[in-house]
Amino acid sequence: MTYHWSAQPLHTHIIEYLYAKKSHTTDTELYQALTKTYGEVSSRELNKALMKLEIHGLIHVSRLTKNVLQIELAKLAS
């Protein structure tokens, strides 16, 4: 398995993805988009980045179903 570093942190890429999409997304859609850029991304890394962004008030994460999260930019959540 080849692993290479990206010049852009994971949390920055998440914000740019949501801003470009201009709407909400699910965690599975976001995970698929991130794997295209970063290769393998663990669920732990993704959850850590989402938690960091939500604590800083940049995104809002809510649960749609038992296993699906909805993620949106904070200014779109209001």
ABEGO torsion letter per residue (X at the ends): XBBBBBABBAAAAAAAAAAAAGBBBBAAAAAAAAAAAAEBBBAAAAAAAAAAAAAAGABBBBBABAABBBBBBAAAAX
